Amino acid sequence: MTNEDYSPQELAAQPVAYWTKVAYEEIIAFIRREQARLGFTQPQFWLLRHLSKNDISVDGHGMTVLELVDAMHTYLRPEDDLAAEAETLLARGWITRDADGRLWITETGDAARADLKAQAPAWRARIHEGIEDADYITTLNVLRRMMHNVGGEPA
């Protein structure tokens, strides 16, 4: 069904928790399909981003898998196995592991990270297709207010 199939009153009565979960699952599934099409998994991309001084890492210092899990704990999904994903990246030569178990990104890995990151604007455009920036901003403000109303802290 589309929005046009509902009256404004029916839409206003819809449960926000249901729709935010459905939207989250659909959008994550889309992003993961697009990454898989390019030979990546989302957790592999996150590993590369966290290890790259050209991205999330402030200093490019190596990290253990446990440190990486801790750094990503707010967005890892139950099925994400960073240790297994790291092994795949090691086999590709995109990261290395030192004697202390710290993972380090290689030049090849950083190039792969940059190539994948370059796809993000097209994916965002597809997700936002037909949505005005003002509507998107309103949606985010409404969600942030709902979080505030229930005692949560908007990000």
Secondary structure, DSSP 8 states (H G I E B T S, - for coil): --GGGS-HHHHHTS-HHHHHHHHHHHHHHHHHHHHHHTT--HHHHHHHHHH-TTTT-SS---B-HHHHHHHHTTT--TT--HHHHHHHHHHHTSEEE-TTS-EEE-HHHHHHHHHHHTTHHHHHHHHHTT--HHHHHHHHHHHHHHHHHTT----
